[in-house]
Amino acid sequence: MPFRCKPERLLTRTLGTLLLAGTLCEPVLAQGTENLKLPNLGEASTSLFSTEYEHQLGRTWLRIFRSQVPTVDDPLLHEYLENLIYELVTHSQLKDRRIELVVVDNASINAFAVPGGVIGVNNGLLMYAQTEDELATVLAHEIAHLSQRHFSRRVEFQKNQQPLNLAAMLAGFVLLAAGGGEAGMAALSAAQAAAQDSALRYSRSNEAEADRVGMQTLADAGFDPHAAPAMFERMLQATRYAGGNRVPEFLRTHPLSENRIADTRNRARLYPEQPAETSLNYQLMRARVVNQLANTPEEAVQKFRSELDGNSRSHEAAQYGLVMALTEAGRTDEAALELDGIWSKDPSRLEYIIADAEIDIARNEPGKAAEKLAQRLKRSPGNHPLTMTYARALMRNQQAHVAEEVLVEQSKRKANDPGLWYLLAEVQGLSGNIVGLHQSRAEFFILNGILDEAEKQLNYALKLATQDYPTTAKIQQRLRDVADLREQMEG
């Protein structure tokens, strides 16, 4: 979907009790809720909102969401965020730990949690969170919304206040998380207008609870609770920069205020201060995001050179970012020279190994990259970033059949990764496996909520596989799965 970027709308909002959301880019088509396909929710009764129902609701929501927003296909960034989230979840009160992450390609401050364990992060959030502790603050807050089951509690509260339009509420969730802030807030207002004042009071109590529970999770996981007020202050400053009316706190839909920051600061004082440490892992991921958000590779090159000439939080991360930018710009000799300067200090670091392989691929030496990656995978079998880079190198080296074998095996571990299915379809086209190509395309479309296209791809595959009974049976079952998913999404 095309996006119109509006820097003047850099805001940070709360989506009821679920979202800590910011808006920068507004979807061109997302101006209302009438075009959104929403799950069939049935009646608004608490019996519907069991843990299993929330899980199904969250996965349906995720398919809708992916169909409307650009997401980031970066296995290294995704793996880093997954590991960070699971570290926090392990020390949280969350009982259902079936977490699924979506990384949104959007420069605004935004993280959100959706019932059923879906956690979304804008890559732009990493530009505002200066440290890993600050990023963990936001994620711990969202995990607290899940562990305290604020969605179900809010639905029960709203049901007691007025007849609840859950479809309109979910439409607002989609639009706000996608960046369509005004349209999303309008949808939520339509669903909740009759009980607005009480809903806002209830929302504030949930935010306070998420702050308290999230900070405890942060501390228990070994992160610095004092990062919470620092991060909230930075987010509030971003909101002020964007403008907006200063309305009384009890009417504010925005989650941040001086009072809330003061409460967070006072709560943090109950915990001992921890020595400030720079997480190289986090700073390397921030460097990746700088490259993702840059308008051109040369723009990123200039930014990293400026950091290296001035004050950089991590000289090594800035140099790594420069390596990626130079590689993307086709300046591979310079990239290799810069990489040598940091790789020698940490030869086993995965980011540098993959950066070296990407330089080889950019130099049109994919066989060299594939050979190095194959050796590394012997020590780290199944590692997703390594495997995806290895498959790309094999494909570029005209070894599509081998790449297909690698990705088919990896799909058993990472069946919910749209990027894997996209690459697998491309590889299968090159290897001549046209039935497999259509099946992989179908999986990609299913994960992205584009069920009509998924059905088309499965029917194409079915016509070509008439003599292969096991494959035919598998395709027919997948067609039934798509029909079930459509019923969930459309009612």
C-alpha positions in Angstrom: 0.0 0.0 0.0 1.4 3.5 -0.9 2.1 5.8 2.1 2.1 9.5 2.4 4.7 10.5 5.0 3.7 13.5 7.2 6.5 14.5 9.6 4.3 17.1 11.2 2.1 14.4 12.6 4.8 12.8 14.7 2.7 11.9 17.7 2.6 9.3 20.4 -0.8 8.0 21.3 -2.5 5.3 23.4 -4.8 2.9 21.7 -7.1 2.2 24.6 -5.3 -0.1 26.9 -3.5 -1.9 24.2 -1.3 0.4 22.1 1.5 2.7 22.9 1.3 4.1 19.4 2.9 6.9 17.3 1.9 8.1 13.9 4.1 9.4 11.1 2.9 7.9 7.9 -0.8 7.7 7.1 -2.0 4.9 4.7 -3.4 6.5 1.6 -6.5 4.2 1.6 -7.0 4.0 5.4 -9.3 6.9 5.8 -12.1 5.0 7.5 -13.2 1.6 8.6 -15.6 0.6 5.9 -12.9 -1.0 3.8 -11.4 -3.1 6.6 -12.0 -6.8 6.8 -12.5 -7.7 10.4 -12.9 -11.0 12.2 -16.3 -12.4 13.0 -16.4 -11.7 16.8 -19.8 -12.9 17.7 -21.3 -11.4 20.9 -19.4 -9.3 23.3 -19.4 -11.7 26.2 -16.5 -12.6 28.5 -16.8 -16.3 27.6 -15.5 -15.4 24.1 -12.3 -14.0 25.5 -10.6 -17.0 26.8 -6.8 -17.2 26.3 -7.3 -19.4 23.3 -9.9 -17.0 21.8 -7.5 -14.1 22.3 -4.7 -16.1 20.6 -6.9 -16.7 17.5 -8.1 -13.1 17.5 -4.5 -11.8 17.6 -3.5 -14.0 14.7 -6.5 -12.9 12.6 -5.7 -9.2 13.5 -2.1 -9.8 12.4 -3.1 -11.0 9.0 -5.3 -7.9 8.6 -2.5 -5.7 9.8 0.1 -7.1 7.5 -2.2 -6.6 4.5 -2.2 -2.9 5.1 1.2 -1.8 6.3 4.8 -2.2 5.1 6.8 -4.5 7.4 10.5 -5.0 7.7 12.1 -8.2 6.3 15.3 -8.2 8.3 16.1 -11.5 10.0 18.9 -10.0 12.2 16.7 -7.3 13.5 13.8 -9.6 14.0 15.9 -12.2 15.9 17.3 -9.5 18.1 13.9 -8.1 19.0 12.5 -11.6 19.5 15.3 -12.5 21.9 14.8 -9.2 23.9 11.0 -9.8 24.1 11.4 -13.4 25.3 13.9 -12.3 27.9 11.3 -9.9 29.2 8.4 -12.3 28.9 10.3 -14.9 30.9 10.4 -12.5 33.8 6.8 -11.3 33.4 3.5 -12.3 34.7 2.4 -13.4 31.2 1.1 -17.0 31.2 0.4 -17.6 27.5 3.8 -17.1 26.0 3.0 -17.7 22.4 4.4 -14.4 21.2 4.5 -13.3 17.6 6.5 -10.2 16.5 5.8 -7.9 13.6 8.3 -5.1 12.8 6.8 -2.2 11.0 8.7 0.0 8.5 7.8 3.4 9.9 10.0 6.1 11.4 7.6 7.1 14.2 7.6 6.1 17.8 5.4 3.1 18.0 5.1 -0.2 19.8 1.8 -2.0 20.5 0.4 -5.2 21.9 -2.6 -7.0 20.6 -4.5 -9.7 22.5 -3.2 -13.1 21.8 0.5 -12.3 22.1 1.1 -10.1 19.0 3.7 -7.5 19.7 4.5 -4.8 17.1 7.5 -2.5 16.9 8.1 0.3 14.5 11.8 0.2 13.4 11.7 4.0 14.1 11.3 3.3 17.8 15.0 2.3 17.9 15.9 5.8 16.7 14.3 7.4 19.8 15.4 4.7 22.3 19.0 5.6 22.9 19.8 2.5 24.9 18.6 -1.1 25.1 17.2 -0.4 28.5 15.0 2.4 27.1 13.7 0.1 24.3 13.1 -2.6 26.9 11.0 -0.1 28.9 8.5 0.2 26.1 8.4 -3.5 25.4 7.9 -4.4 29.1 5.0 -1.9 29.2 3.3 -3.6 26.3 3.9 -7.1 27.7 2.2 -5.9 30.9 -0.9 -5.0 28.9 -0.9 -8.6 27.7 -0.2 -10.2 31.1 -2.9 -8.1 32.8 -5.3 -9.0 30.0 -6.4 -5.4 29.6 -8.2 -6.1 26.3 -10.7 -8.6 27.9 -11.1 -6.4 31.0 -11.8 -3.4 28.8 -14.3 -5.3 26.8 -16.1 -6.4 29.9 -16.0 -2.8 31.3 -17.4 -1.4 28.0 -20.1 -4.0 27.8 -21.4 -2.9 31.2 -21.4 0.7 30.1 -23.1 0.4 26.6 -23.6 -2.1 23.7 -20.1 -2.6 22.4 -19.1 -2.5 18.7 -16.1 -4.8 18.8 -15.6 -4.6 15.0 -15.3 -0.8 15.2 -12.9 -1.1 18.1 -10.7 -3.5 16.2 -10.9 -1.3 13.1 -9.5 1.5 15.2 -6.7 -0.8 16.5 -5.7 -1.6 12.9 -5.8 2.0 11.8 -3.9 3.4 14.8 -1.2 0.7 14.7 -0.9 1.2 10.9 -0.3 4.9 11.4 -3.7 6.2 10.5 -4.1 8.1 13.8 -7.0 10.4 13.1 -9.0 7.7 11.3 -8.2 5.2 14.1 -9.2 7.6 16.8 -12.5 8.3 15.0 -13.2 4.6 14.8 -12.6 4.2 18.5 -14.7 7.2 19.3 -17.6 5.8 17.3 -17.3 2.6 19.2 -17.0 4.2 22.7 -18.7 7.6 22.5 -21.5 6.9 25.0 -19.0 6.0 27.7 -16.1 8.3 26.8 -15.4 9.8 30.2 -15.5 6.5 32.1 -13.6 4.7 29.4 -10.8 7.3 29.6 -10.6 6.9 33.4 -10.5 3.1 33.0 -7.8 3.5 30.3 -5.7 5.6 32.6 -5.9 3.0 35.4 -4.7 0.3 32.9 -1.8 2.5 31.8 -0.8 3.0 35.4 -1.0 -0.7 36.0 1.1 -1.4 32.9 3.7 1.1 34.1 3.9 -0.6 37.5 3.9 -4.2 36.3 6.2 -3.4 33.3 8.8 -1.8 35.6 8.9 -4.8 37.8 9.4 -7.0 34.7 12.2 -4.7 33.6 14.0 -4.9 36.9 13.5 -8.7 37.2 15.0 -9.2 33.7 18.1 -7.2 34.7 17.4 -4.0 32.9 17.6 -0.5 34.5 14.2 0.8 35.7 15.6 4.3 35.7 15.5 4.1 31.8 11.7 4.2 32.0 11.3 7.9 32.9 14.1 8.9 30.6 12.3 7.2 27.7 8.9 8.6 28.5 10.4 12.1 28.7 11.9 11.7 25.3 8.5 10.5 23.9 6.7 13.4 25.5 9.2 15.8 24.0 8.5 14.3 20.6 4.8 14.9 21.1 5.3 18.5 22.1 7.5 19.0 19.0 4.6 17.8 16.9 2.2 20.3 18.5 -1.3 19.7 19.7 -3.6 21.2 22.3 -2.8 21.1 26.0 -6.0 19.6 27.3 -6.8 18.5 30.9 -5.1 15.3 31.8 -8.3 13.3 32.4 -9.5 14.0 28.9 -6.2 13.2 27.2 -6.1 10.2 24.9 -2.4 10.5 24.9 -0.7 8.2 27.5 2.0 10.5 28.6 1.9 13.5 30.9 4.1 15.2 33.5 2.2 13.4 36.3 2.7 10.0 34.7 6.4 10.6 34.2 6.8 11.9 37.7 5.1 8.7 39.0 7.4 6.6 36.9 10.4 8.5 38.2 9.3 8.0 41.8 8.7 4.3 41.3 12.2 3.9 39.7 13.8 5.3 42.8 12.6 2.2 44.6 15.2 0.2 42.6 19.0 0.6 42.8 20.6 2.4 40.0 22.6 0.3 37.6 25.8 1.3 35.9 25.2 2.6 32.5 26.4 0.1 29.9 26.3 0.4 26.1 24.8 -2.7 24.5 26.8 -3.3 21.3 24.0 -5.7 20.1 21.5 -2.9 20.4 23.6 -0.2 18.8 24.3 -2.5 15.8 20.6 -2.9 15.4 20.1 0.8 15.5 22.7 1.1 12.7 20.7 -1.3 10.6 17.5 0.8 11.2 19.4 4.0 10.1 20.1 2.3 6.8 16.5 1.1 6.5 15.1 4.6 7.1 17.6 6.5 4.9 16.3 7.8 1.6 19.4 6.6 -0.2 22.5 4.6 0.6 24.7 7.7 0.1 22.6 9.6 2.7 23.4 6.8 5.2 27.1 6.9 4.2 27.2 10.6 5.1 25.3 10.1 8.3 27.7 7.4 9.6 30.8 9.3 8.5 29.5 12.2 10.4 29.0 10.0 13.5 32.5 8.6 13.2 34.0 12.1 12.9 32.0 13.4 16.0 30.6 11.9 19.1 29.1 8.5 18.6 27.5 6.4 21.3 29.3 3.4 19.7 32.1 3.9 17.2 32.0 0.2 16.3 28.2 0.4 15.5 28.7 3.5 13.4 31.5 1.7 11.5 29.2 -1.3 11.0 26.4 1.0 9.7 28.9 2.5 7.3 29.8 -1.0 6.0 26.2 -1.7 5.2 25.6 1.7 3.6 28.7 1.4 1.4 27.7 -2.2 0.4 24.3 -1.0 -0.6 25.8 1.9 -2.5 28.0 -0.6 -4.5 31.2 0.7 -2.9 32.3 -2.8 -1.9 36.1 -2.2 -1.6 35.5 0.6 0.9 33.0 -1.6 2.7 35.4 -4.5 3.0 38.1 -2.1 4.4 35.8 -0.7 7.0 34.6 -4.2 8.0 38.2 -5.4 8.5 38.6 -2.6 11.1 35.9 -4.1 13.4 35.7 -7.7 12.4 39.2 -8.5 13.7 38.1 -7.5 17.2 35.2 -9.9 17.2 35.6 -12.6 14.5 32.7 -14.7 15.6 30.0 -12.0 15.6 27.1 -12.9 13.4 26.5 -9.4 12.1 30.0 -9.1 10.7 29.9 -12.6 9.2 26.7 -11.8 7.3 28.1 -8.3 6.3 31.1 -10.1 4.8 28.9 -12.4 2.9 26.7 -9.5 1.6 29.9 -7.8 0.3 30.8 -11.0 -1.5 27.3 -11.2 -3.0 27.5 -7.5 -4.1 30.8 -8.2 -5.7 29.1 -11.0 -7.7 31.0 -13.6 -5.8 28.0 -15.5 -4.3 29.8 -18.9 -4.4 32.4 -17.5 -2.0 29.7 -16.2 0.3 27.9 -19.5 0.2 31.0 -21.5 1.1 31.7 -19.3 4.1 28.1 -19.4 5.3 27.9 -23.1 5.0 30.9 -23.5 7.3 29.4 -21.2 9.8 26.0 -23.0 9.7 27.8 -26.2 10.8 28.4 -24.4 14.1 25.0 -22.7 14.2 22.6 -25.1 12.5 19.2 -23.6 11.8 20.2 -20.0 12.6 17.6 -18.0 10.8 19.6 -14.9 9.7 22.5 -17.1 8.5 20.2 -19.5 6.7 18.4 -16.8 4.8 21.6 -15.1 3.7 23.0 -18.6 2.7 19.9 -19.3 0.6 20.2 -15.9 -1.1 23.9 -16.6 -1.9 23.0 -20.1 -3.3 20.3 -18.6 -5.4 22.7 -15.9 -6.8 25.2 -18.7 -7.5 22.7 -20.5 -9.7 22.2 -23.3 -7.1 18.5 -22.8 -6.8 17.8 -26.5 -6.1 20.1 -26.5 -3.1 18.6 -23.2 -1.9 15.2 -24.7 -2.2 16.2 -27.6 0.0 17.6 -25.3 2.6 14.5 -23.1 2.7 12.0 -26.0 2.8 13.8 -27.3 5.9 13.9 -23.8 7.4 10.2 -23.4 6.8 9.6 -26.1 9.3 11.2 -23.9 12.0 9.9 -20.5 10.8 6.5 -21.2 9.2 5.2 -17.8 10.2 7.9 -15.8 8.4 6.5 -14.1 5.2 10.0 -13.3 4.0 11.0 -16.9 4.0 8.0 -17.9 1.8 8.6 -15.0 -0.5 12.3 -16.1 -1.0 11.3 -19.7 -1.3 8.8 -19.0 -4.1 11.5 -17.1 -6.0 13.9 -20.0 -5.6 11.4 -22.5 -6.6 10.6 -20.5 -9.8 14.3 -20.7 -10.7 14.6 -24.4 -9.8 11.6 -25.2 -12.0 9.3 -26.4 -9.2 6.2 -24.5 -10.3 3.8 -26.3 -8.1 6.0 -25.5 -5.1 6.2 -21.9 -6.3 2.4 -21.5 -6.2 2.2 -23.2 -2.8 4.9 -20.9 -1.3 3.2 -17.8 -2.8 0.0 -19.0 -1.2 1.6 -19.2 2.2 3.0 -15.7 1.8 -0.4 -14.4 0.9 -2.1 -16.3 3.8 0.3 -14.7 6.3 -0.4 -11.3 4.8 -4.2 -11.7 5.0 -4.6 -11.6 1.2 -6.8 -14.7 1.0 -8.2 -14.3 -2.6 -4.6 -14.4 -3.9 -3.7 -17.3 -1.7 -6.7 -19.2 -3.1 -5.7 -18.4 -6.7 -2.2 -19.7 -6.1 -3.5 -22.9 -4.5 -5.8 -23.5 -7.4 -3.0 -23.0 -9.9 -0.9 -25.6 -8.0 -3.9 -28.0 -7.9 -4.2 -27.9 -11.6 -0.5 -28.7 -12.1 -0.4 -31.5 -9.5 -3.2 -33.8 -10.7 -0.9 -36.8 -10.9 0.6 -36.4 -7.5 -2.0 -37.5 -4.9 -0.1 -36.6 -1.7 0.6 -33.1 -3.0 -3.0 -32.8 -4.3 -4.4 -33.8 -0.8 -2.1 -31.3 0.9 -3.3 -28.5 -1.5 -6.9 -29.3 -1.0 -6.5 -29.2 2.8 -4.8 -25.8 2.5 -7.8 -24.6 0.4 -10.1 -25.7 3.2 -7.8 -23.8 5.7 -8.1 -20.7 3.6 -11.9 -21.0 3.6 -11.9 -21.2 7.4 -9.6 -18.2 7.7 -11.9 -16.2 5.4 -14.9 -17.1 7.6 -13.0 -15.9 10.6 -12.0 -12.6 8.9 -15.2 -11.8 7.1 -17.9 -13.5 9.2 
